[in-house]
Amino acid sequence: MKIIICGSMKVSEKMVEVKKELEKAGHKVLLPRHTEEYAEMKTSDHIHNESVKNKVNNDLIRDYYNEIQKGDAILIVNENINGVENYIGGNTFLEMGFAHVLNKKIFLSNDIPEMGYKDEIVAMQPVVLSGDLNKIKN
């Protein structure tokens, strides 16, 4: 299965770890552009924030939409960020919407967060893995 990983750059190290695990299980995996570089920085969170300028100049939103189209599923790596358990930010929520409209399978690495748009996340019917990547089958 070709899996597109989505999530905040603040959890880039975890996304790289998840990619390696999924590849060992035989999946083809794509990370957001520059995730590995962010993971290697090991610096404070504010450096990991993608800027509006970067998203515009590199057309990152449209670029990842195109990648999601080519995949079989997306995996949201939703970890605890800034005191929010299982955080799903705006950009990741947008990517979930893309996957939903494209009829792609949506996986969440952890439970659905208690956020203002929880109902919309539930309506997209993601498969909650509860940390167990083995629940993703080819």
N, C-alpha and C positions, 0 to 999 in steps of 0.2 A: 504494500500500500504506500502511496506517496502522501506523506503527512507534512503539512505546513505548520510550523510552530509560530504561535503568536504570544505576545506578552510584553510587559514593561521592560525597558532596558535596565531598570533597576534590579531585575532578576536575571540578567544576562548569563551569569555563571551557571545558574540552575538550568537555563534553556540549553546551554552547551552540554551539560551533563545529561539532560533528557535526550538530546539528539543522539549522543553516543549510545545510550541504552536502546533506543529505538532501532538504530542501525544494527546493533548486535542481534536484535530480534528479526532482522531481515527487511526492515522498512527503508524506503528512500525518504530522506528528511531534508527540509529546507528551513533555514533560520532567517530571520530578518537581516537585511544588509547591515554589516558592521557589528553583529552581535558578538562574534568572537573577539574583536578588538576591544569592545566595551568590557567584556569579561576579563580580559588580560590587564586592564587598567587598575582594577582593584583600588579604586579611589572613592571619595565620598559621593553620595547619591546625586548631588547637584550636577556633577559632571556628566552623569549618565542621561540626563534629560535631553531628549531630541528637541532641537530648536525648530521653530516655525520656519526659519530660513532654510534649514537642512531639508525639511519636508517639502518645501516649495521648490527649492533649487534642484533637488534630486527626484522630484515627483514621486515621493515614497508611498503615498497613499494609493495612487493609481497603479504603481509598480507592484505593490503587494496584492492588490485586487487581481491583477493579471496572473500572479503566481497562484493565488487561491483557486482561480479558474482551472489551472492545470493540475491541481492536486485532487486527491480522493477525499481528504479530510483535513480539518485543522485541529490542532491541540493547543488549547489555551493553558499556558503555565501561569496559574493564578496563585501566587504566594502572598504572604502577609507583607504589606507595604504601608509605611506611615501610620501604623495603628489600625489599618483596615484588614481584617482577616479575609484571605482569599481574593484579594483586590483584582478587579477588572476595570482598567481605565478606559477613557474615551476612545482612544485609537483602537484598542483591542476589541472593545464593544462594537465598533464600526466594522472591524474585520469579521467578527461573529455574524453580523448582519449580512455581509457579503456572502459568507459561506452558507448561511440559511437560504438566501435568495437563490443561490446557485445549486441548492439541494446537495450540499456537501455534508458529510458527517461532522459533528462538532463534539469534541471531547474537552472536558475540563479536568485538569490534573487534581484539583481539589474541589470542595463543595462550592455551591453557588453563594456568592457573597450577599450580605445584607446591605444593599445599596438602593438608591432611588429608582434604578431601572431593573430591579430584580425580576419583576413580572415579565419584562421583555426577554430577559435571559431564559427564564423558565419556559416561555412560549416558543423559544427556538429549540427546545427539547434536547439539550446537550446530554451526553453520556458523562456522568460524573465518575471519575476513576478512583477517587479517594486515595490518591498517591500510588495506585497499582497500575503501572504501564502494561503489565501482562494482560490486562483486560482488552487491550487493542489487538485484534486479530487480523491477519492478512486476508 
